[in-house]
């Protein structure tokens, strides 16, 4: 998953309802064609679902992915690096 795709997922997760590609584009500051391409890529991975040609919503799988990423970010901010811990 790219950082741009994750950004799109986070926007949809925060809204938690149907959004148009234009709304997502505005919030993400990406061009609308690039946003549409990212959304189609996320749809292929089953992270979002399209209702019409230009409106979509995050799926349960997408929510799970964002929640996992947010937990990873929290751990990183706490300074936990499991690879550096010696047993």
N, C-alpha and C positions, 0 to 999 in steps of 0.2 A: 504494500500500500504506500502510495506516495504521500508526501506532506500536503500536497494540494488536495488530494482525495480526502485525507483525514480532516482538513480544514472544512471541506464541504459537509462531511458527516457531522462535524461538531455544530455547524450552523443548523443543520436539520434537526439534530438532537436537542438543541436549545429551544427551537421553535416547537418541536413535537407535534406538528400538524402539517397539512399539505402546503407546500410552497411552490411558487413558480420558479422556473430557471432564472427569470429576470430578477426576482427577489434575491435568490441565492447569489447571482452575479453581483448585485449591488452590495450585499453584505460582505462578500469575499473579496471584492475589488478586482475580480478577474473579468476578462471580456466575456460576453455572453456566449460566444461560440466555444470558447475554451471551457466555460462552465458546463455547457451542454455536453461536450465531449467527456468531461470528468463524470458527470452524472450518468451518462450511458455506460461508462466503464464500471461505475459502482453498481449499476443495475445488473450488469453481467455477473458480478460477484455476489449478487443477492443482498447487497447492503442497503439499497433503496429500491422503491418500486414506483413506476410511473403510472399515473391515473389517466392523464391525457398526454399529448405530445410535449407539453411544456410544464406539467405540474407533477411533483413527486413527493414522496414521504419516506422517512427512514423506516427500515424494517427492524424486527427483533434482532436479527443477526448484526445489523448496523449499530444498534444501540449497545449490544454486547461488545462490539469492537471499540466503540468510543469509550465505554466505561472502563475497559481494560487499559486503554491508552491513558485515560485520566488517572487511573491508579498508578500506572508506571511513572507518569509525570510527578505525581505526589511523592513517590518513593525517591525519585531523582532529586527533588527539591529538599527532601529530608537528609540528603547526603548519604543515603544507603547505597553501597556498591557491593553487591554480594560477591563479586569476583575478587574483591580485595580482602574479604574476611578470611582469616586463617583459622583452621579448625585444630 
